[in-house]
């Protein structure tokens, strides 16, 4: 009988990385923060366009 290998199941030579290994060094940002920042930036762009007379376009 052959011995059963103990291991992770993924071969490191194939270039695969375990999900939790990459999660250790990743920056974690709350999704609500991303949406809030996007809305604030969008509103700031609209406000600056309106202030400079670019928006709304009056034709």
Secondary structure by P-SEA (a helix, b strand, c coil): cbbbbbcccccccccccccccccccbbbbbaaaaaaaaaaaaaaaaaaaaaaccccccc
